[in-house]
Amino acid sequence: MNSTQFQQLLEAKGISLSSHQLHQFEQYFHILVEWNEKMNLTGITEKEAVYEKHFFDSISASFFVDFKSLHTLCDVGAGAGFPSIPLKICFPHLHVSIVDSLKKRIGFLDHLVSELGLDNVSLYHDRAEIFGKKEQFREKFDAVTARAVARISVLNEFCLPLVKKNGAFIAMKGASAQEELQNGEKSLEVLGGKLREIHHFTLPFEESERYIVTIDKVKATPKKYPRKPGVPIKTPIE
């Protein structure tokens, strides 16, 4: 996917990018590749693949969820900034908080945000299990995203404590989504979530399967969750 195809495919979804926004994506690509030589951010560095598998894929959440109506977004385990930074470029009004457990990645994101001139982006070097217990963040976000971080039963415990009541958790998953959802039913119930919808699509050129899973926050998450760091992954609620 070259940048013209990227622009046209987004246009078809009702997302019109200005020359400034297109330039931000171009900068993002160059900064990602440059930093990737010093630290492991991604195995995907070829330009057309980055545009499709990272940029377009990240923005795909907005094909099914109305990001124009959201104000605050938290991205758990964003790695090199996916999906939150591409979403922020497309929807500049968003107030974005990014949580990642690796300090080096936060260093990269800090540099990226500054180079791209993005405002209202807050970066937190923290474990999701600790972050979700903090009063100033717990149940404070309109939407929380996670892309390819862990399976859904684990993600629910990382992310649902951060979603405000009537907000949504948006999980961006690959081919295993359906099976993960079946195993994640109990965690949804326990943590105050309810499955709203599952959207399935394939990437336009590379054609790998993608699922956007939207989970509504219907009731408060019990105080004991998330459990201590490491516990949700070792013994998920299933």
C-alpha positions as CSV (number, residue, x, y, z in Angstrom):
1,M,0.0,0.0,0.0
2,N,1.6,3.3,-1.1
3,S,0.7,6.6,0.5
4,T,-1.7,7.5,-2.4
5,Q,-3.6,4.2,-2.0
6,F,-3.6,4.8,1.8
7,Q,-5.2,8.2,1.3
8,Q,-7.8,7.0,-1.2
9,L,-8.8,4.0,0.9
10,L,-9.3,6.3,3.9
11,E,-11.2,8.7,1.8
12,A,-13.6,5.9,0.8
13,K,-14.2,5.4,4.6
14,G,-15.0,9.1,5.1
15,I,-11.6,10.1,6.5
16,S,-10.1,13.0,4.5
17,L,-6.4,13.7,5.3
18,S,-4.9,17.1,4.8
19,S,-1.4,17.5,3.4
20,H,-0.2,18.2,7.0
21,Q,-1.7,14.8,8.2
22,L,-0.2,13.0,5.3
23,H,3.2,14.5,6.1
24,Q,2.8,13.4,9.7
25,F,2.4,9.8,8.5
26,E,5.4,10.2,6.3
27,Q,7.5,11.5,9.3
28,Y,6.1,8.7,11.5
29,F,7.4,6.1,9.0
30,H,10.9,7.6,8.8
31,I,11.2,8.0,12.6
32,L,9.9,4.4,13.2
33,V,12.5,2.9,10.8
34,E,15.3,5.1,12.1
35,W,14.7,4.1,15.8
36,N,14.0,0.5,14.9
37,E,17.7,0.2,14.1
38,K,18.5,1.0,17.7
39,M,15.7,-0.9,19.4
40,N,13.2,-3.5,18.5
41,L,9.9,-1.7,17.8
42,T,8.6,-3.7,14.8
43,G,9.5,-6.5,12.4
44,I,7.8,-4.6,9.6
45,T,9.9,-1.8,8.1
46,E,9.2,-1.9,4.4
47,K,7.2,1.3,3.6
48,E,4.2,-0.2,1.9
49,A,3.8,-2.8,4.7
50,V,4.1,-0.2,7.4
51,Y,1.3,1.9,5.7
52,E,-1.0,-1.2,5.5
53,K,-0.2,-3.3,8.5
54,H,0.5,-0.5,11.0
55,F,-1.1,2.7,9.9
56,F,-4.2,1.6,8.0
57,D,-4.7,-1.3,10.4
58,S,-4.6,1.0,13.4
59,I,-7.1,3.4,11.8
60,S,-9.5,0.5,11.0
61,A,-11.0,0.8,14.5
62,S,-12.6,4.0,13.3
63,F,-14.5,2.3,10.5
64,F,-16.7,0.7,13.1
65,V,-16.6,3.1,16.1
66,D,-17.4,6.8,15.8
67,F,-14.1,8.4,17.0
68,K,-15.5,11.9,16.3
69,S,-17.8,11.5,19.3
70,L,-15.0,10.3,21.6
71,H,-13.0,12.7,23.8
72,T,-10.6,10.6,25.8
73,L,-8.7,7.5,24.6
74,C,-6.3,5.2,26.5
75,D,-4.1,2.8,24.6
76,V,-2.8,-0.1,26.6
77,G,0.5,-1.6,25.5
78,A,0.9,0.7,22.5
79,G,4.4,-0.5,21.6
80,A,5.4,1.8,18.7
81,G,2.2,3.8,19.0
82,F,-0.4,1.5,17.5
83,P,-3.3,2.1,17.2
84,S,-3.4,5.4,19.1
85,I,-0.9,7.6,17.2
86,P,-2.4,6.9,13.7
87,L,-5.9,7.5,15.3
88,K,-4.7,10.8,16.9
89,I,-3.3,12.0,13.5
90,C,-6.7,11.3,11.9
91,F,-8.7,12.7,14.8
92,P,-6.6,15.5,16.3
93,H,-9.3,16.4,18.9
94,L,-8.7,13.2,20.8
95,H,-7.0,13.4,24.2
96,V,-4.8,10.3,24.1
97,S,-3.1,8.5,27.0
98,I,-0.6,5.7,26.2
99,V,0.5,3.1,28.8
100,D,3.5,0.9,28.1
101,S,5.7,-1.2,30.4
102,L,8.9,-0.6,28.6
103,K,10.7,2.7,29.3
104,K,12.6,2.6,26.0
105,R,9.3,2.5,24.0
106,I,8.0,5.5,26.0
107,G,11.3,7.3,25.0
108,F,10.6,6.6,21.4
109,L,6.9,7.7,21.7
110,D,8.0,10.9,23.5
111,H,10.3,11.7,20.6
112,L,7.7,10.8,18.0
113,V,4.9,12.9,19.6
114,S,7.3,15.9,19.8
115,E,8.5,15.5,16.2
116,L,4.9,15.1,14.8
117,G,3.8,18.2,16.8
118,L,0.9,16.3,18.5
119,D,-0.7,17.9,21.5
120,N,-2.9,16.3,24.3
121,V,-0.9,13.0,24.2
122,S,0.2,11.8,27.7
123,L,2.7,8.9,28.0
124,Y,2.9,6.6,31.1
125,H,5.6,4.1,31.8
126,D,3.6,1.6,33.8
127,R,2.2,-1.9,34.0
128,A,-1.5,-2.0,33.0
129,E,-2.2,-3.8,36.2
130,I,-0.9,-1.0,38.3
131,F,-2.2,1.8,36.1
132,G,-5.7,0.5,36.2
133,K,-5.7,0.7,40.1
134,K,-4.8,4.5,40.1
135,E,-7.7,6.7,41.1
136,Q,-6.9,9.4,38.5
137,F,-7.2,6.9,35.6
138,R,-9.7,4.3,36.8
139,E,-13.0,4.4,34.9
140,K,-12.0,7.7,33.4
141,F,-11.8,7.0,29.6
142,D,-14.4,7.2,26.9
143,A,-12.6,4.4,25.0
144,V,-9.7,2.1,25.7
145,T,-7.8,0.3,22.8
146,A,-5.4,-2.6,22.7
147,R,-4.0,-4.1,19.6
148,A,-2.4,-7.6,19.6
149,V,-1.2,-7.3,23.2
150,A,-2.7,-10.5,24.8
151,R,-5.7,-12.6,24.5
152,I,-9.2,-11.1,25.2
153,S,-9.7,-12.7,28.7
154,V,-6.4,-11.0,29.8
155,L,-7.1,-7.7,27.9
156,N,-10.5,-7.4,29.6
157,E,-8.7,-7.3,32.9
158,F,-6.1,-4.8,31.7
159,C,-8.5,-2.5,29.9
160,L,-12.1,-2.6,31.4
161,P,-11.0,-1.0,34.7
162,L,-10.0,2.1,32.8
163,V,-13.2,2.5,30.8
164,K,-15.8,4.8,32.2
165,K,-19.4,3.5,32.6
166,N,-21.1,3.6,29.1
167,G,-17.7,3.9,27.5
168,A,-16.1,1.1,25.3
169,F,-13.2,-1.2,25.1
170,I,-12.0,-1.7,21.5
171,A,-9.9,-4.9,21.0
172,M,-8.1,-5.2,17.7
173,K,-7.5,-8.8,17.0
174,G,-6.3,-11.3,14.3
175,A,-7.8,-14.6,13.2
176,S,-8.1,-16.1,16.8
177,A,-10.7,-13.5,17.9
178,Q,-13.8,-15.7,17.9
179,E,-12.2,-18.4,20.0
180,E,-10.7,-15.9,22.4
181,L,-14.2,-14.3,22.8
182,Q,-15.7,-17.6,23.9
183,N,-12.9,-18.0,26.5
184,G,-13.4,-14.4,27.5
185,E,-17.1,-14.6,28.4
186,K,-16.6,-15.1,32.1
187,S,-14.1,-12.2,32.3
188,L,-16.6,-9.8,30.6
189,E,-19.2,-10.7,33.2
190,V,-16.9,-10.3,36.1
191,L,-15.3,-7.1,35.0
192,G,-18.4,-5.2,34.0
193,G,-18.3,-5.5,30.2
194,K,-20.8,-6.6,27.6
195,L,-20.0,-7.6,24.0
196,R,-21.6,-5.0,21.7
197,E,-20.3,-6.2,18.3
198,I,-17.6,-8.0,16.3
199,H,-16.6,-6.7,12.9
200,H,-14.5,-8.8,10.5
201,F,-12.6,-7.5,7.5
202,T,-9.4,-8.3,5.6
203,L,-6.5,-5.9,4.9
204,P,-6.9,-4.6,1.4
205,F,-3.7,-5.9,-0.2
206,E,-2.1,-8.3,2.2
207,E,-5.5,-9.8,3.0
208,S,-4.9,-11.1,6.5
209,E,-7.9,-11.3,8.7
210,R,-8.8,-8.7,11.3
211,Y,-11.5,-8.4,13.9
212,I,-12.6,-5.2,15.7
213,V,-14.3,-6.3,18.9
214,T,-16.3,-3.6,20.7
215,I,-17.2,-4.2,24.4
216,D,-19.5,-1.8,26.3
217,K,-18.8,-1.0,30.0
218,V,-22.1,-1.7,31.6
219,K,-21.2,-1.7,35.2
220,A,-18.3,-0.7,37.5
221,T,-15.3,-3.1,37.7
222,P,-14.9,-4.7,41.2
223,K,-12.1,-3.0,43.1
224,K,-10.0,-6.1,43.3
225,Y,-9.3,-6.0,39.6
226,P,-6.9,-5.7,37.9
227,R,-4.9,-8.2,40.0
228,K,-1.2,-7.9,40.7
229,P,1.3,-7.6,37.8
230,G,1.7,-10.9,36.0
231,V,-1.4,-12.6,37.5
232,P,-3.9,-11.8,34.7
233,I,-1.5,-13.4,32.1
234,K,-0.7,-16.5,34.3
235,T,-4.2,-17.2,35.5
236,P,-6.7,-15.4,33.3
237,I,-10.4,-15.2,34.3
238,E,-11.8,-18.0,32.1
